[in-house]
């Protein structure tokens, strides 16, 4: 399967070939649903190596490299997850698409140049203290494991245990699910402790769950780095945060 994944060198070589002049000479352009669906189609198809060329064509039309993640790569991950939720593709398809998209993110973020970056792909996925619902967390774990991440979990998460893991193990990212509004303050405290005590001082923090969907402004208020709408989007966001931690 990995023999067809986009080579992390391909995008870098094409960027160098095109140079910065093309980007500077084109007016700014935003991507939309059509581009997201087209990139998803390419990633799921037999010619996934054309994904880098497709992205560069958008760049030549005025899409800045800074906007590629927020306007294209991240939303495409959400789109792949939606296709899976709607039973339009199976788990093998969505896993392959996410792996290919992950490789693109790694290349654009320069993560492919970091020694032993695979060994740093570690994430702790837990519910916020006080949470009991674990089905969504199990699904997200499945996506991370299939994308090459080492996943840590807590069967009965509490603030002390979560802090102990982060203080003892190098983690690239910690992901929390929050479904009950009443647990928001407790999660704030846990995230502060992780920031203060983590072996990785630049650990990334992702939050998700129904409480975050109801209150998206909580993402910044509780001290997280971002949120993701589904499993595939969480994997892509985690790769971006890992790149920042290793930069």
One Martini backbone bead per residue (centre of mass of N, CA, C, O) as a GRO file, in nm:
protein
  247
    1UNK     BB    1   0.057   0.062  -0.021
    2UNK     BB    2   0.310   0.264   0.023
    3UNK     BB    3   0.407   0.273  -0.282
    4UNK     BB    4   0.163   0.499  -0.348
    5UNK     BB    5   0.265   0.707  -0.179
    6UNK     BB    6   0.354   1.008  -0.138
    7UNK     BB    7   0.637   1.153  -0.170
    8UNK     BB    8   0.809   1.371   0.034
    9UNK     BB    9   0.992   1.485  -0.208
   10UNK     BB   10   0.803   1.584  -0.434
   11UNK     BB   11   0.710   1.860  -0.329
   12UNK     BB   12   0.984   1.990  -0.285
   13UNK     BB   13   1.078   1.971  -0.581
   14UNK     BB   14   0.842   2.132  -0.705
   15UNK     BB   15   0.882   2.392  -0.549
   16UNK     BB   16   1.165   2.450  -0.651
   17UNK     BB   17   1.085   2.457  -0.954
   18UNK     BB   18   0.877   2.696  -0.930
   19UNK     BB   19   0.900   2.880  -0.704
   20UNK     BB   20   0.812   3.209  -0.582
   21UNK     BB   21   0.714   3.380  -0.825
   22UNK     BB   22   0.436   3.254  -0.885
   23UNK     BB   23   0.303   3.334  -0.617
   24UNK     BB   24   0.356   3.648  -0.632
   25UNK     BB   25   0.199   3.685  -0.923
   26UNK     BB   26  -0.057   3.582  -0.785
   27UNK     BB   27  -0.356   3.598  -0.685
   28UNK     BB   28  -0.556   3.550  -0.439
   29UNK     BB   29  -0.686   3.217  -0.347
   30UNK     BB   30  -0.959   3.018  -0.272
   31UNK     BB   31  -1.080   2.735  -0.155
   32UNK     BB   32  -1.318   2.470  -0.213
   33UNK     BB   33  -1.523   2.206  -0.248
   34UNK     BB   34  -1.410   2.116  -0.522
   35UNK     BB   35  -1.112   2.081  -0.430
   36UNK     BB   36  -1.163   1.884  -0.200
   37UNK     BB   37  -1.293   1.660  -0.374
   38UNK     BB   38  -1.056   1.626  -0.572
   39UNK     BB   39  -0.840   1.543  -0.369
   40UNK     BB   40  -0.994   1.299  -0.263
   41UNK     BB   41  -1.005   1.148  -0.533
   42UNK     BB   42  -0.699   1.123  -0.572
   43UNK     BB   43  -0.630   0.974  -0.300
   44UNK     BB   44  -0.831   0.722  -0.385
   45UNK     BB   45  -0.669   0.670  -0.628
   46UNK     BB   46  -0.419   0.544  -0.855
   47UNK     BB   47  -0.301   0.869  -0.888
   48UNK     BB   48  -0.172   1.009  -0.614
   49UNK     BB   49   0.088   1.158  -0.730
   50UNK     BB   50  -0.095   1.411  -0.835
   51UNK     BB   51  -0.140   1.583  -0.577
   52UNK     BB   52   0.100   1.779  -0.595
   53UNK     BB   53   0.017   1.904  -0.868
   54UNK     BB   54  -0.257   2.009  -0.778
   55UNK     BB   55  -0.151   2.200  -0.558
   56UNK     BB   56   0.035   2.367  -0.747
   57UNK     BB   57  -0.194   2.475  -0.925
   58UNK     BB   58  -0.319   2.642  -0.698
   59UNK     BB   59  -0.073   2.811  -0.636
   60UNK     BB   60  -0.060   2.942  -0.925
   61UNK     BB   61  -0.361   3.072  -0.862
   62UNK     BB   62  -0.310   3.187  -0.535
   63UNK     BB   63  -0.250   2.973  -0.326
   64UNK     BB   64  -0.124   2.966  -0.033
   65UNK     BB   65   0.075   2.781   0.172
   66UNK     BB   66  -0.057   2.877   0.442
   67UNK     BB   67  -0.359   2.774   0.335
   68UNK     BB   68  -0.351   2.466   0.281
   69UNK     BB   69  -0.446   2.349   0.546
   70UNK     BB   70  -0.712   2.515   0.618
   71UNK     BB   71  -0.840   2.489   0.304
   72UNK     BB   72  -0.751   2.169   0.229
   73UNK     BB   73  -0.624   1.940   0.404
   74UNK     BB   74  -0.817   1.939   0.642
   75UNK     BB   75  -1.093   1.927   0.484
   76UNK     BB   76  -1.022   1.658   0.341
   77UNK     BB   77  -1.024   1.485   0.594
   78UNK     BB   78  -1.319   1.534   0.660
   79UNK     BB   79  -1.430   1.423   0.393
   80UNK     BB   80  -1.330   1.132   0.431
   81UNK     BB   81  -1.491   1.084   0.692
   82UNK     BB   82  -1.771   1.132   0.567
   83UNK     BB   83  -1.762   0.901   0.361
   84UNK     BB   84  -1.746   0.683   0.579
   85UNK     BB   85  -2.005   0.754   0.741
   86UNK     BB   86  -2.176   0.708   0.454
   87UNK     BB   87  -2.064   0.442   0.310
   88UNK     BB   88  -1.876   0.520   0.040
   89UNK     BB   89  -1.640   0.405   0.211
   90UNK     BB   90  -1.397   0.225   0.346
   91UNK     BB   91  -1.148   0.179   0.573
   92UNK     BB   92  -0.924   0.133   0.368
   93UNK     BB   93  -0.967   0.390   0.204
   94UNK     BB   94  -0.940   0.603   0.432
   95UNK     BB   95  -0.659   0.515   0.523
   96UNK     BB   96  -0.513   0.571   0.257
   97UNK     BB   97  -0.591   0.869   0.229
   98UNK     BB   98  -0.462   0.961   0.499
   99UNK     BB   99  -0.174   0.869   0.440
  100UNK     BB  100  -0.135   1.055   0.195
  101UNK     BB  101  -0.202   1.319   0.343
  102UNK     BB  102   0.014   1.293   0.560
  103UNK     BB  103   0.253   1.312   0.363
  104UNK     BB  104   0.195   1.599   0.272
  105UNK     BB  105   0.218   1.737   0.545
  106UNK     BB  106   0.508   1.651   0.606
  107UNK     BB  107   0.632   1.798   0.366
  108UNK     BB  108   0.528   2.093   0.414
  109UNK     BB  109   0.646   2.087   0.726
  110UNK     BB  110   0.931   1.916   0.725
  111UNK     BB  111   0.916   1.627   0.870
  112UNK     BB  112   1.086   1.443   0.670
  113UNK     BB  113   1.369   1.580   0.791
  114UNK     BB  114   1.328   1.433   1.057
  115UNK     BB  115   1.473   1.245   1.271
  116UNK     BB  116   1.279   0.999   1.390
  117UNK     BB  117   0.967   1.075   1.348
  118UNK     BB  118   0.826   0.800   1.398
  119UNK     BB  119   0.913   0.785   1.708
  120UNK     BB  120   0.726   1.059   1.768
  121UNK     BB  121   0.445   0.910   1.705
  122UNK     BB  122   0.277   1.015   1.986
  123UNK     BB  123  -0.038   0.939   2.164
  124UNK     BB  124  -0.284   1.068   2.386
  125UNK     BB  125  -0.609   0.913   2.445
  126UNK     BB  126  -0.872   1.091   2.616
  127UNK     BB  127  -1.080   1.165   2.850
  128UNK     BB  128  -1.211   1.367   3.039
  129UNK     BB  129  -1.252   1.419   3.346
  130UNK     BB  130  -1.564   1.232   3.395
  131UNK     BB  131  -1.572   1.061   3.153
  132UNK     BB  132  -1.746   0.771   2.980
  133UNK     BB  133  -1.738   0.804   2.682
  134UNK     BB  134  -1.565   0.573   2.422
  135UNK     BB  135  -1.636   0.528   2.122
  136UNK     BB  136  -1.503   0.769   1.976
  137UNK     BB  137  -1.217   0.708   2.080
  138UNK     BB  138  -1.186   0.429   1.940
  139UNK     BB  139  -1.203   0.535   1.650
  140UNK     BB  140  -0.961   0.726   1.664
  141UNK     BB  141  -0.751   0.514   1.734
  142UNK     BB  142  -0.774   0.357   1.469
  143UNK     BB  143  -0.664   0.582   1.287
  144UNK     BB  144  -0.388   0.620   1.420
  145UNK     BB  145  -0.280   0.332   1.394
  146UNK     BB  146  -0.314   0.318   1.076
  147UNK     BB  147  -0.100   0.587   1.067
  148UNK     BB  148   0.153   0.511   1.278
  149UNK     BB  149   0.062   0.538   1.570
  150UNK     BB  150   0.126   0.565   1.909
  151UNK     BB  151  -0.112   0.458   2.156
  152UNK     BB  152  -0.241   0.611   2.437
  153UNK     BB  153  -0.432   0.506   2.731
  154UNK     BB  154  -0.727   0.538   2.952
  155UNK     BB  155  -0.970   0.364   3.112
  156UNK     BB  156  -0.952   0.569   3.385
  157UNK     BB  157  -0.953   0.884   3.377
  158UNK     BB  158  -0.728   1.104   3.545
  159UNK     BB  159  -0.541   1.366   3.624
  160UNK     BB  160  -0.296   1.215   3.747
  161UNK     BB  161  -0.249   1.001   3.525
  162UNK     BB  162  -0.210   1.192   3.286
  163UNK     BB  163   0.032   1.343   3.408
  164UNK     BB  164   0.220   1.096   3.438
  165UNK     BB  165   0.248   1.025   3.141
  166UNK     BB  166   0.356   1.305   3.038
  167UNK     BB  167   0.609   1.293   3.248
  168UNK     BB  168   0.728   0.999   3.127
  169UNK     BB  169   0.636   1.052   2.819
  170UNK     BB  170   0.694   1.106   2.495
  171UNK     BB  171   0.471   1.343   2.340
  172UNK     BB  172   0.330   1.492   2.066
  173UNK     BB  173   0.025   1.423   2.160
  174UNK     BB  174  -0.292   1.533   2.305
  175UNK     BB  175  -0.621   1.379   2.335
  176UNK     BB  176  -0.953   1.509   2.386
  177UNK     BB  177  -1.273   1.432   2.525
  178UNK     BB  178  -1.581   1.643   2.528
  179UNK     BB  179  -1.932   1.616   2.646
  180UNK     BB  180  -1.935   1.766   2.924
  181UNK     BB  181  -1.958   2.078   3.044
  182UNK     BB  182  -1.876   2.019   3.351
  183UNK     BB  183  -1.563   1.928   3.252
  184UNK     BB  184  -1.406   2.184   3.161
  185UNK     BB  185  -1.238   2.279   3.410
  186UNK     BB  186  -1.080   2.016   3.447
  187UNK     BB  187  -0.939   2.029   3.168
  188UNK     BB  188  -0.784   2.287   3.210
  189UNK     BB  189  -0.603   2.178   3.437
  190UNK     BB  190  -0.473   1.944   3.280
  191UNK     BB  191  -0.341   2.113   3.055
  192UNK     BB  192  -0.161   2.282   3.237
  193UNK     BB  193   0.002   2.041   3.351
  194UNK     BB  194   0.111   1.938   3.086
  195UNK     BB  195   0.265   2.192   3.004
  196UNK     BB  196   0.450   2.185   3.271
  197UNK     BB  197   0.534   1.842   3.270
  198UNK     BB  198   0.620   1.764   3.002
  199UNK     BB  199   0.864   1.619   2.824
  200UNK     BB  200   0.721   1.784   2.602
  201UNK     BB  201   0.715   2.130   2.576
  202UNK     BB  202   0.554   2.101   2.268
  203UNK     BB  203   0.292   1.985   2.311
  204UNK     BB  204   0.005   1.878   2.168
  205UNK     BB  205  -0.351   1.989   2.169
  206UNK     BB  206  -0.656   1.804   2.145
  207UNK     BB  207  -1.008   1.866   2.086
  208UNK     BB  208  -1.326   1.697   2.146
  209UNK     BB  209  -1.666   1.677   2.103
  210UNK     BB  210  -1.980   1.789   2.184
  211UNK     BB  211  -1.893   2.036   2.356
  212UNK     BB  212  -1.716   2.164   2.132
  213UNK     BB  213  -1.939   2.188   1.918
  214UNK     BB  214  -2.110   2.386   2.101
  215UNK     BB  215  -1.806   2.524   2.200
  216UNK     BB  216  -1.557   2.636   2.007
  217UNK     BB  217  -1.426   2.860   2.200
  218UNK     BB  218  -1.288   2.655   2.404
  219UNK     BB  219  -1.022   2.580   2.275
  220UNK     BB  220  -0.865   2.836   2.380
  221UNK     BB  221  -0.962   2.850   2.681
  222UNK     BB  222  -0.827   2.553   2.758
  223UNK     BB  223  -0.538   2.533   2.580
  224UNK     BB  224  -0.563   2.448   2.294
  225UNK     BB  225  -0.468   2.397   1.942
  226UNK     BB  226  -0.727   2.215   1.857
  227UNK     BB  227  -0.969   2.074   1.627
  228UNK     BB  228  -1.179   1.786   1.526
  229UNK     BB  229  -1.440   1.630   1.346
  230UNK     BB  230  -1.252   1.368   1.300
  231UNK     BB  231  -1.028   1.125   1.262
  232UNK     BB  232  -0.876   1.223   1.007
  233UNK     BB  233  -0.842   1.518   1.108
  234UNK     BB  234  -0.676   1.444   1.361
  235UNK     BB  235  -0.429   1.327   1.217
  236UNK     BB  236  -0.350   1.583   1.058
  237UNK     BB  237  -0.323   1.773   1.301
  238UNK     BB  238  -0.107   1.608   1.452
  239UNK     BB  239   0.113   1.642   1.235
  240UNK     BB  240   0.134   1.948   1.259
  241UNK     BB  241   0.208   1.954   1.562
  242UNK     BB  242   0.460   1.779   1.540
  243UNK     BB  243   0.617   1.967   1.360
  244UNK     BB  244   0.629   2.195   1.572
  245UNK     BB  245   0.779   2.025   1.795
  246UNK     BB  246   1.038   1.956   1.583
  247UNK     BB  247   1.143   2.247   1.479
   0.00000   0.00000   0.00000
